Amino acid sequence: MSVNENVVRSLLVPISSGCFLLPSTLVAEVTPYTSPTPVADTQPEWLLGTIQWREQKVPVLSINTALSLPTVNISNNYRIVVLYGLEAPQMLPFYAFLATDIPQALSVKPEDLLNPYEEKRKGLIFGVQLAEKDHLKNAWLPDFTYLEGLIKKSLPLLLTRNT
């Protein structure tokens, strides 16, 4: 067995009240913040709108609202993290959420993940402590099925308005 077999290239993505730990294969791109275009006069609170990315409309989630986390004001450091759709890529090839700063690339080994615990909040599967040099950092692993389910329920709304 090679030394790198158990390494998962990941991104530690800062959000308002913590970090997400994402496999880098799920992330299509991290872009500078651009203001999403609302899709309707009345849209779900968790939906910020859509952005134009690679000549297509991509829905942008307010991850804080979708997961009932504390919200923060948008700053110049915000980034848009574009993810590949997993559940129904033909209907939802991409979607995005806001990160509060630039994600950090990491190579994560099983021994780097300490004290896993089941997260009771909707939209989060579990949390871990990530061993980084001389300290521990808390991170969540999001439930992509839940997040994509929110967007799929609003697909008619997303498809009716062109940006």
C-alpha positions as CSV (number, residue, x, y, z in Angstrom):
1,M,0.0,0.0,0.0
2,S,1.4,3.4,-1.0
3,V,1.9,6.2,1.6
4,N,-0.7,8.5,-0.2
5,E,-3.5,5.9,-0.5
6,N,-5.3,7.1,2.6
7,V,-4.9,10.8,1.9
8,V,-8.0,12.8,0.8
9,R,-7.2,16.2,-0.8
10,S,-9.7,18.5,0.9
11,L,-10.6,22.1,1.4
12,L,-11.2,23.7,4.7
13,V,-13.9,26.3,3.9
14,P,-14.5,29.1,6.4
15,I,-18.2,29.9,7.0
16,S,-19.5,32.4,9.5
17,S,-19.5,30.2,12.6
18,G,-17.0,27.5,11.7
19,C,-15.6,25.6,8.8
20,F,-16.7,22.9,6.3
21,L,-14.3,20.1,5.4
22,L,-15.0,19.2,1.8
23,P,-13.2,16.7,-0.5
24,S,-11.7,18.9,-3.2
25,T,-13.3,16.7,-5.9
26,L,-16.7,18.2,-5.0
27,V,-15.5,21.7,-5.6
28,A,-15.7,22.9,-9.2
29,E,-14.2,26.4,-8.4
30,V,-13.8,29.1,-5.8
31,T,-14.4,32.5,-7.2
32,P,-14.4,36.1,-5.9
33,Y,-17.7,37.3,-4.5
34,T,-20.3,38.6,-7.0
35,S,-23.7,39.6,-5.9
36,P,-26.3,36.9,-6.7
37,T,-29.3,38.0,-8.8
38,P,-32.6,37.3,-7.0
39,V,-34.8,34.8,-8.8
40,A,-38.2,36.1,-7.6
41,D,-39.8,38.7,-5.4
42,T,-40.5,36.0,-2.9
43,Q,-37.9,33.3,-2.7
44,P,-36.8,31.1,0.1
45,E,-34.6,32.9,2.7
46,W,-31.8,30.3,2.2
47,L,-31.6,31.2,-1.6
48,L,-29.5,34.2,-2.3
49,G,-30.2,34.1,-6.0
50,T,-28.1,32.9,-9.0
51,I,-24.8,33.9,-10.5
52,Q,-23.6,33.5,-14.0
53,W,-20.7,31.0,-14.0
54,R,-19.2,29.5,-17.1
55,E,-22.2,30.6,-19.1
56,Q,-24.8,29.1,-16.9
57,K,-27.0,30.1,-14.0
58,V,-25.9,28.6,-10.7
59,P,-28.1,28.9,-7.6
60,V,-26.3,30.3,-4.5
61,L,-27.3,29.2,-1.0
62,S,-27.1,31.2,2.1
63,I,-25.5,28.3,4.0
64,N,-26.0,30.0,7.3
65,T,-29.8,30.4,6.8
66,A,-30.1,26.8,5.3
67,L,-28.4,25.3,8.3
68,S,-29.7,27.7,11.0
69,L,-26.3,29.1,11.8
70,P,-25.6,32.7,12.8
71,T,-25.4,35.1,9.9
72,V,-22.8,37.7,9.2
73,N,-22.6,40.7,7.0
74,I,-21.1,40.1,3.5
75,S,-17.5,41.4,3.3
76,N,-14.9,41.8,0.6
77,N,-13.2,38.6,1.7
78,Y,-16.3,36.5,0.8
79,R,-15.8,33.9,-1.9
80,I,-18.3,31.8,-3.8
81,V,-17.7,28.1,-3.6
82,V,-19.1,26.3,-6.7
83,L,-19.9,22.6,-6.1
84,Y,-20.7,19.8,-8.4
85,G,-24.2,18.5,-8.0
86,L,-24.2,14.9,-6.8
87,E,-27.8,13.8,-6.4
88,A,-29.2,14.8,-9.9
89,P,-26.4,16.3,-12.0
90,Q,-28.5,16.5,-15.1
91,M,-31.0,18.8,-13.3
92,L,-28.6,20.5,-10.9
93,P,-25.0,20.2,-12.4
94,F,-23.7,23.0,-10.1
95,Y,-24.7,25.0,-7.0
96,A,-22.8,27.3,-4.8
97,F,-22.5,28.8,-1.3
98,L,-20.7,31.7,0.3
99,A,-17.4,31.2,2.2
100,T,-16.3,34.0,4.5
101,D,-12.7,33.8,3.3
102,I,-10.4,31.9,1.0
103,P,-10.6,28.1,1.6
104,Q,-7.4,26.3,2.7
105,A,-6.2,23.3,0.8
106,L,-5.2,20.3,2.9
107,S,-4.2,16.7,2.5
108,V,-6.3,14.9,5.2
109,K,-5.3,11.5,6.6
110,P,-7.6,9.4,8.9
111,E,-5.4,10.1,11.9
112,D,-5.9,13.9,11.3
113,L,-9.6,13.6,12.1
114,L,-10.2,13.5,15.9
115,N,-13.2,13.2,18.1
116,P,-15.9,12.7,15.4
117,Y,-19.4,13.4,16.7
118,E,-22.8,13.2,15.1
119,E,-24.2,16.6,14.4
120,K,-27.9,17.0,15.3
121,R,-28.5,20.0,13.1
122,K,-30.3,19.6,9.7
123,G,-27.9,19.7,6.8
124,L,-24.8,18.6,8.8
125,I,-23.8,15.0,9.0
126,F,-21.1,15.2,11.7
127,G,-18.3,17.3,13.1
128,V,-14.7,16.5,13.7
129,Q,-11.6,18.1,15.2
130,L,-8.9,18.4,12.6
131,A,-5.3,18.2,13.8
132,E,-3.3,21.1,12.4
133,K,0.3,21.5,13.3
134,D,0.1,22.5,17.0
135,H,-3.7,23.0,17.5
136,L,-7.1,21.5,16.7
137,K,-9.7,23.1,14.4
138,N,-13.4,22.2,14.4
139,A,-15.0,21.4,11.1
140,W,-18.4,20.1,9.9
141,L,-19.1,17.7,7.0
142,P,-22.3,19.0,5.3
143,D,-25.2,16.8,4.2
144,F,-25.1,17.4,0.4
145,T,-28.4,15.4,-0.1
146,Y,-30.2,17.8,2.3
147,L,-28.7,20.9,0.6
148,E,-29.4,19.7,-2.9
149,G,-32.9,18.7,-1.8
150,L,-33.6,22.3,-0.8
151,I,-32.5,23.5,-4.2
152,K,-34.4,20.8,-6.1
153,K,-37.6,21.9,-4.4
154,S,-37.1,25.4,-5.8
155,L,-36.0,24.3,-9.4
156,P,-39.3,25.6,-10.9
157,L,-38.6,29.0,-9.4
158,L,-34.9,28.9,-10.6
159,L,-35.9,27.9,-14.2
160,T,-38.6,30.6,-14.7
161,R,-36.4,33.6,-14.5
162,N,-33.4,34.3,-16.8
163,T,-30.4,36.3,-15.7
